[in-house]
Amino acid sequence: MRIDRFLHCIRLVKSRTLAQSVIEAGHVRVDGRRIEKPSEEVRTGSIVALPLHDGVRILKVLELPQRRGPAAEARACYQELGIDEQGAPS
């Protein structure tokens, strides 16, 4: 699934256009690799890191959403990972 569509479907951004602008700015990483194109693929098991609001969110993809559904359905598609004191995922 495209990373821009994934971020939109799991309700982290309000539109795919907004997701595309964050990605093209070079702030998103998938499995530690900087992503610059909205067409890059994300798969089950991938680790996605991106800046949102006033912090960095690190997510593990549990499953790929079929649609942009309710928030509860979207939250079931990813797991929020914590950050330890050194800044690495715990």
BELJO-V49092 format. One record per helix or strand. SS is the DSSP state (~ for helix, > for strand). FROM is the first residue (numbers start at 1). TO is the last residue. If there is no record, write none. Layout:
BEGIN
SS;FROM;TO  SS;FROM;TO
END
This chain:
BEGIN
>;2;2  ~;3;9  ~;16;24  >;28;30  >;33;35  >;41;41  >;47;52  >;55;61  ~;71;75  >;78;81  >;83;83  >;89;89
END
